[in-house]
Amino acid sequence: MTTTEPTDPTEFWEDRYRGSDRVWSGNPNPLLVREVAGLTPGRALDLGCGEGADAVWLATQGWTVTGVDIAQTALDRAAEHAADAGVADRTSWEQHELGSTFPEGAYDLVSAQFLQSPVALDQDGVLRRAAEAVAPGGTLLVVMHGGWPSWAEPHEHSVPHAVFPTLDEVLTVLDLSEPEWKVVTLEAVESASTSPDGRTGSRVDNVWRFSRAAG
């Protein structure tokens, strides 16, 4: 008898989080830290927040953060992380399947870190909605893997819905024109990468940061 992984996005991610006590490291994504460190704190939206590491870090820097994820298990862990870090009053959590529903409001920072999924995701539509949610004077920050890590074996590439958009492809999808929008960062960043079973190598992550005119 064979078993298959669920293809429903909510079911897939719930199973992923329930399968272990912790999926992610608990540390904020370095490229988020790099890009956001100099910004004036305000309202932030963290799309695909997972277990909350980025949202909690933002809150410790003075941001008021709404974290969004498809999996309630992840959101429960994120809330616990925020409470342990003493920033529960600066964080809130919402469950959304972003291809279908999206949080309301306008935000000074909208962050989408590695919003990539091995099951179906309307990535282009979500990114467009993310841009629409940026308040005047605000920032849109998108970081995504640019491809498989160098240590990955060929069979690990067989993921039906894996999408690794190029720098230019996301620019085309978003179509954020001047003078309303300015490209602040457009960069491919190579860094060391280690597999869960200890294989070492590197991978490339793409970074897009846009600022929206104040009015």
C-alpha positions as CSV (number, residue, x, y, z in Angstrom):
1,M,0.0,0.0,0.0
2,T,1.4,3.4,-0.9
3,T,0.6,6.8,0.6
4,T,0.5,10.1,-1.1
5,E,1.1,13.5,0.2
6,P,-2.0,15.8,0.3
7,T,-2.4,18.2,-2.6
8,D,-4.8,20.5,-0.8
9,P,-2.6,23.4,0.3
10,T,-4.1,23.8,3.8
11,E,-3.9,20.0,4.4
12,F,-0.4,19.8,3.1
13,W,1.0,22.6,5.3
14,E,-0.9,21.4,8.4
15,D,0.6,18.0,8.0
16,R,4.0,19.6,7.5
17,Y,3.9,21.5,10.8
18,R,2.2,18.7,12.7
19,G,4.9,16.3,11.6
20,S,7.6,17.9,13.9
21,D,7.9,20.1,16.9
22,R,9.6,22.8,14.9
23,V,10.0,23.2,11.1
24,W,12.1,26.4,10.9
25,S,15.1,27.7,12.9
26,G,13.3,30.3,14.9
27,N,15.7,33.0,13.6
28,P,14.7,35.8,11.2
29,N,15.6,35.5,7.6
30,P,19.0,37.3,7.1
31,L,17.9,39.2,4.0
32,L,14.8,40.5,5.8
33,V,17.1,41.8,8.5
34,R,19.4,43.4,6.0
35,E,16.7,45.2,4.0
36,V,14.5,46.3,6.9
37,A,17.1,47.3,9.5
38,G,17.2,51.0,8.3
39,L,13.4,51.5,7.9
40,T,11.2,53.5,10.3
41,P,8.9,51.0,12.1
42,G,5.2,51.2,11.4
43,R,2.6,48.6,10.4
44,A,4.0,45.4,8.9
45,L,2.4,42.5,7.1
46,D,4.3,39.2,7.0
47,L,2.9,36.9,4.4
48,G,3.5,33.2,4.9
49,C,4.8,33.9,8.4
50,G,5.3,30.2,9.3
51,E,6.2,29.8,13.0
52,G,6.7,33.6,13.3
53,A,10.4,34.2,13.5
54,D,10.3,37.2,11.1
55,A,7.2,38.7,12.6
56,V,8.6,38.4,16.1
57,W,11.9,40.0,15.1
58,L,10.1,42.9,13.4
59,A,8.0,43.4,16.6
60,T,11.2,43.6,18.7
61,Q,12.4,46.4,16.3
62,G,9.2,48.4,17.0
63,W,6.9,47.2,14.2
64,T,3.3,46.3,14.8
65,V,3.0,43.1,12.8
66,T,0.2,41.0,11.3
67,G,1.5,37.5,10.5
68,V,-0.4,35.5,8.0
69,D,-0.2,31.8,7.2
70,I,-2.3,29.0,5.8
71,A,-1.6,26.6,8.7
72,Q,-3.2,27.2,12.1
73,T,-0.6,25.0,13.7
74,A,2.1,27.4,12.5
75,L,0.1,30.4,13.7
76,D,-0.3,28.9,17.2
77,R,3.4,28.4,17.4
78,A,4.0,31.9,16.2
79,A,1.8,33.3,18.9
80,E,3.7,31.3,21.5
81,H,7.0,32.6,20.1
82,A,5.7,36.2,20.3
83,A,4.5,35.7,23.9
84,D,7.9,34.2,24.9
85,A,9.7,37.2,23.3
86,G,7.5,39.7,25.1
87,V,5.9,41.1,22.0
88,A,2.4,39.6,22.0
89,D,0.9,43.0,22.2
90,R,2.7,44.1,19.0
91,T,1.7,41.0,16.9
92,S,-1.6,39.5,15.6
93,W,-2.1,36.4,13.5
94,E,-4.5,35.6,10.7
95,Q,-5.2,32.4,8.8
96,H,-5.5,32.8,5.0
97,E,-5.1,30.7,1.9
98,L,-3.6,33.7,0.2
99,G,-4.7,32.7,-3.3
100,S,-8.3,32.9,-2.0
101,T,-8.4,35.5,0.8
102,F,-6.1,38.3,1.8
103,P,-5.8,40.4,5.0
104,E,-7.4,43.8,4.9
105,G,-5.7,47.2,5.4
106,A,-2.6,49.1,4.2
107,Y,0.8,48.5,5.6
108,D,4.1,50.4,5.8
109,L,6.0,47.1,5.1
110,V,4.7,44.1,3.3
111,S,7.1,41.2,3.5
112,A,6.9,37.9,1.5
113,Q,9.8,35.7,2.4
114,F,10.1,32.5,0.4
115,L,6.5,32.4,-0.5
116,Q,7.0,29.3,-2.6
117,S,5.1,26.0,-2.2
118,P,5.4,22.4,-3.4
119,V,1.6,22.4,-3.8
120,A,-0.5,24.8,-5.9
121,L,-0.1,28.5,-5.1
122,D,-1.2,31.5,-7.1
123,Q,2.2,33.1,-6.6
124,D,1.7,35.9,-9.2
125,G,-1.7,36.9,-7.8
126,V,-0.5,36.9,-4.2
127,L,2.5,39.2,-5.1
128,R,0.2,41.6,-6.9
129,R,-2.1,41.7,-3.8
130,A,0.9,42.3,-1.7
131,A,1.9,45.4,-3.7
132,E,-1.7,46.7,-3.4
133,A,-1.4,46.4,0.4
134,V,1.6,48.7,0.6
135,A,0.6,52.1,2.0
136,P,1.9,55.3,0.5
137,G,5.5,55.8,1.6
138,G,5.8,52.1,2.4
139,T,8.0,49.2,1.3
140,L,7.4,45.9,-0.5
141,L,10.0,43.2,0.2
142,V,10.0,39.9,-1.6
143,V,12.7,37.2,-1.2
144,M,12.5,33.9,-3.1
145,H,14.8,31.0,-3.8
146,G,16.3,31.4,-7.3
147,G,16.7,27.6,-7.8
148,W,17.5,24.3,-6.2
149,P,20.5,24.3,-3.8
150,S,23.7,22.9,-5.3
151,W,23.6,19.8,-3.0
152,A,20.1,18.7,-4.2
153,E,19.9,15.4,-6.0
154,P,17.9,15.1,-9.3
155,H,15.0,13.3,-7.7
156,E,14.6,16.3,-5.3
157,H,13.9,18.5,-8.2
158,S,10.7,16.6,-9.0
159,V,8.2,18.9,-7.3
160,P,5.2,19.6,-9.5
161,H,4.5,23.2,-8.4
162,A,8.0,24.4,-7.6
163,V,8.5,27.9,-9.1
164,F,11.8,29.9,-9.1
165,P,11.0,33.2,-10.8
166,T,13.9,35.3,-12.1
167,L,14.5,38.9,-11.1
168,D,13.1,40.1,-14.3
169,E,10.0,37.8,-14.2
170,V,8.8,39.3,-10.9
171,L,9.4,42.8,-12.2
172,T,7.1,41.9,-15.1
173,V,4.5,40.3,-12.9
174,L,4.3,43.3,-10.5
175,D,4.6,46.0,-13.2
176,L,5.3,48.7,-10.6
177,S,5.9,51.8,-12.6
178,E,7.7,55.0,-11.7
179,P,7.2,57.6,-10.3
180,E,4.8,55.8,-7.9
181,W,7.3,53.0,-7.3
182,K,11.1,52.8,-7.0
183,V,13.2,49.7,-7.2
184,V,15.6,49.9,-4.1
185,T,17.1,46.4,-4.3
186,L,17.2,44.0,-7.2
187,E,19.8,41.3,-6.4
188,A,20.7,37.7,-6.6
189,V,22.5,36.6,-3.4
190,E,24.5,33.4,-3.1
191,S,25.0,31.9,0.3
192,A,26.0,28.7,2.0
193,S,23.3,26.0,2.3
194,T,23.2,22.7,4.2
195,S,20.6,19.9,3.6
196,P,18.7,18.4,6.5
197,D,21.0,15.3,6.3
198,G,24.2,17.4,6.3
199,R,25.1,17.9,2.7
200,T,26.7,21.2,2.1
201,G,26.7,23.6,-0.8
202,S,25.2,26.9,-1.9
203,R,22.0,28.4,-3.2
204,V,20.9,31.6,-4.7
205,D,18.1,33.8,-3.3
206,N,16.6,36.6,-5.3
207,V,15.7,39.9,-3.5
208,W,13.2,42.6,-4.7
209,R,12.7,45.7,-2.5
210,F,10.4,48.4,-3.7
211,S,9.4,51.7,-2.1
212,R,6.1,53.4,-2.8
213,A,5.9,57.2,-3.1
214,A,4.4,59.0,-0.2
215,G,1.6,60.6,-2.2
